[in-house]
Amino acid sequence: MATYTEEIVDDVRIYEPHYTMEIRKTTITKKDGVEVGRTHYRHCKTPNDDVSQSALTAKGISGDYSKVVEENAAKFWTDEVKAAYKKFVDDEFERQKGG
């Protein structure tokens, strides 16, 4: 009888100037140790998003994965970065509506 296993690989990329995070979770499915499938789940997080472990776990994202996201947010999303990102979003909103 064949044995199926799953391996999870997490990847977090940080992009300046606002330190937005692109998060990719790859699930590798193996049959008897040989890869037979691969799926990706991607999403982005921006400063001021809730990336607490409990918020991400509630969305079905694993605890270890959310810990990496939470640690990166704590490292890069200082109060200054959050304020600059909020200003950027507000300015862009005003520009888009023609104000």
N, C-alpha and C positions, 0 to 999 in steps of 0.2 A: 504494500500500500504506500502511495506517495505521501511524503511529508511536506506540507506547505509552511513556510515561515515568512515573517515580515521584518524588514530592517528599516528603521526610520533615520533619515539624515536631515539635519537642520542646517540652514544657511541664512545668515542675517547680513545684509549689506547696508552700509550707512552712506548716505549721499549728502554732501554739503550743497548749499550754504546753511540749510535749515536742519541738517542731520535727520532727514527722513529715513525711515527704515523700510527696506524691501525684504520681506520675509518669505522664504520658500521652504516648505516641508516636503520632502520626497519620501514616498513609501515604496520600498523595493520588495516585490514579492518573489520568493524563491521556491522552487520545487526540487526537493532533494539536493539543496545547496546550489542550484543553477538558477540564475535570474530568468524569470518568465514574464515579468511585468514591472512597470514603473509608473507611478502617478505623482503629480505635483499639485500642491495647493499653495497658491501665492496670495499675499495681500500686503498692503503698505500701511504703515503707521506714521503719523506726523506728530510733532510736538503738541502737547495738550490733549492727545488721545489717552484714554484709559488703557494702560498696558499692564495693569496689576495682574498678578498670577490668577486671582479669583475671576477677574473679568475675562481673561483669555480662556481659562479652563471652562467657564460657563458657555463659551462658544465652541467647545469641543476640541480645544487645542491642548496638547499634553502639558503636564506640569513642568517637565524638564525644559521643554521648548519655551514655555512662557517665562521661565526663570531667565533664560538667555535674553529674551526681549526686554524684560524688566531691568536686568543689569545694564544693558546698553542704554536704555532710556535714562536711568539714573546717572550714568556716566556722561552722556552727551547733552541731555535736555536740561540745561541749567535754566534758571529764571530768565537770564538775558536772552537765551536762545528761544524760549517760549514766547517772550514779549516780542522779539523780532519777527517770529513766525506769525503771531497774531496780527501784527502791524502789516505784514506782507499780505495776509489773507484779506484784511479789511481794505487795504489800498487796492487790491485786485478786484474786490467786489465793487468798490466805487468806480473804478475804471471801466468795468464791464457794463455797469448800468448807465454809464455816461455822465457821471457826476464829478 
